[in-house]
Amino acid sequence: MKIHNPASVFPGSTYSHGIEIPANARWLYVSGQVGVAKDGTPREGIEAQTDQVWQNLKSVLASAGMGMENVVKITTYLVDENHIDGYRKGRAKHLGDFRPASTLVIAKRLAMPGWLVEVEAVAAKA
């Protein structure tokens, strides 16, 4: 992977502007994961749901023989702009200093009432 953060573009604090993937890479598109446990119970609050989202994403990645280091793009949907800080705190716990390309959208609501956050991902592994 090659990261592209040109000096002519406003620097991203928690993301990369572009990530280039080698031609021989396998691609994995991960559907939006929500803060719901395996038994279907939504976690309480944005931080708990965010933690569950990332645990779910890691499980899908692992099933493909990949890890967080293979994620090249994420799209995050939050239902409340007041949840941005709580989400970023949880995201940092799972991503550390790794910075995939990223988009954050504030949506009116998600598919089910009570869902506060949804994250979809694209991963690649050479």
Backbone torsions as a table, in degrees:
resi	resn	phi	psi	omega
1	MET	NA	143.0	175.6
2	LYS	-125.5	126.3	-178.8
3	ILE	-90.0	138.0	178.7
4	HIS	-120.1	109.0	174.6
5	ASN	-129.7	78.4	-175.9
6	PRO	-63.9	144.8	-179.5
7	ALA	-63.9	-19.6	-177.7
8	SER	-82.5	-0.7	-178.8
9	VAL	-117.2	142.3	177.6
10	PHE	-51.0	129.2	-176.5
11	PRO	-67.4	136.6	175.6
12	GLY	-84.4	131.4	-177.6
13	SER	-81.2	-34.8	-177.3
14	THR	-125.0	19.2	-178.6
15	TYR	-153.6	166.1	172.9
16	SER	-105.2	147.2	-179.6
17	HIS	-73.0	-32.9	179.3
18	GLY	-154.8	149.0	176.3
19	ILE	-134.3	125.8	-179.0
20	GLU	-98.5	135.3	-175.2
21	ILE	-111.6	138.3	177.4
22	PRO	-61.7	153.1	-175.5
23	ALA	-60.6	-28.5	-175.0
24	ASN	-93.9	15.6	-175.2
25	ALA	-77.1	148.9	169.4
26	ARG	-87.5	141.6	-179.7
27	TRP	-111.5	143.6	175.5
28	LEU	-132.4	124.0	176.4
29	TYR	-104.5	119.2	-176.4
30	VAL	-103.1	122.6	176.7
31	SER	-59.7	159.0	179.2
32	GLY	-54.9	126.1	177.6
33	GLN	-103.0	139.9	-177.8
34	VAL	-118.3	169.5	-175.8
35	GLY	-80.6	51.2	-176.5
36	VAL	-118.8	132.1	178.5
37	ALA	-71.9	169.1	-178.8
38	LYS	-55.0	-32.3	-178.9
39	ASP	-81.1	2.3	177.3
40	GLY	91.6	2.1	-178.7
41	THR	-86.0	124.0	175.2
42	PRO	-70.5	140.4	175.5
43	ARG	-71.1	158.5	-179.2
44	GLU	-89.6	121.2	174.3
45	GLY	87.0	160.7	-174.5
46	ILE	-65.8	-40.1	-178.2
47	GLU	-67.9	-41.8	178.8
48	ALA	-67.1	-41.1	178.0
49	GLN	-66.5	-39.6	178.3
50	THR	-61.7	-44.0	178.7
51	ASP	-59.9	-42.7	179.9
52	GLN	-65.5	-40.7	177.5
53	VAL	-54.9	-50.4	-177.1
54	TRP	-68.6	-34.7	174.7
55	GLN	-63.0	-43.1	178.6
56	ASN	-62.8	-44.7	178.7
57	LEU	-60.0	-44.3	179.8
58	LYS	-61.4	-36.9	178.4
59	SER	-65.2	-42.7	178.6
60	VAL	-65.5	-44.3	178.0
61	LEU	-59.6	-46.1	-179.0
62	ALA	-59.9	-36.7	-180.0
63	SER	-64.8	-20.2	177.6
64	ALA	-101.2	7.8	-178.9
65	GLY	72.9	29.2	-179.1
66	MET	-123.9	169.5	176.6
67	GLY	-137.3	-176.1	-178.2
68	MET	-58.2	-30.3	-179.6
69	GLU	-65.2	-13.6	179.6
70	ASN	-93.7	-7.4	-179.7
71	VAL	-72.7	127.2	-179.8
72	VAL	-110.1	-22.0	-178.5
73	LYS	-152.2	135.2	172.0
74	ILE	-128.7	148.3	172.0
75	THR	-124.7	125.8	-177.5
76	THR	-114.0	136.0	176.0
77	TYR	-118.4	124.2	175.1
78	LEU	-117.6	146.9	179.2
79	VAL	-91.8	-6.8	-177.2
80	ASP	-147.1	123.5	-179.6
81	GLU	-62.2	-21.3	177.1
82	ASN	-71.2	-8.2	179.4
83	HIS	-91.9	-2.6	-175.5
84	ILE	-57.8	-48.8	-178.0
85	ASP	-63.1	-43.4	178.3
86	GLY	-63.0	-40.1	177.6
87	TYR	-64.7	-47.6	-178.2
88	ARG	-61.5	-35.9	177.6
89	LYS	-62.4	-46.6	179.0
90	GLY	-67.4	-39.0	178.4
91	ARG	-61.9	-44.4	-179.4
92	ALA	-61.4	-34.7	178.5
93	LYS	-59.9	-36.3	-176.6
94	HIS	-95.9	-27.3	-178.3
95	LEU	-98.7	-23.4	-176.5
96	GLY	58.7	-129.0	-179.6
97	ASP	-88.3	-2.5	-179.6
98	PHE	-70.0	134.5	-174.4
99	ARG	-127.3	85.6	174.9
100	PRO	-72.5	164.6	170.7
101	ALA	-60.8	145.7	-170.2
102	SER	-152.9	145.2	173.0
103	THR	-132.3	137.9	177.0
104	LEU	-120.3	127.6	-178.4
105	VAL	-123.1	136.1	171.4
106	ILE	-95.0	116.9	-176.6
107	ALA	-108.8	153.4	178.9
108	LYS	-60.6	-43.3	175.3
109	ARG	-166.2	165.9	176.1
110	LEU	-101.2	-176.0	-172.7
111	ALA	-60.1	-32.0	-178.9
112	MET	-124.8	140.7	174.9
113	PRO	-59.6	141.7	179.9
114	GLY	95.5	-18.0	175.4
115	TRP	-78.8	126.0	-175.8
116	LEU	-103.4	-24.4	-174.3
117	VAL	-147.9	143.5	174.5
118	GLU	-140.8	136.5	-179.7
119	VAL	-131.4	127.1	172.7
120	GLU	-110.6	154.9	-174.2
121	ALA	-141.1	156.8	170.2
122	VAL	-125.1	131.3	179.7
123	ALA	-126.5	156.1	177.6
124	ALA	-145.6	143.7	179.6
125	LYS	-142.3	126.2	179.5
126	ALA	-79.9	NA	NA
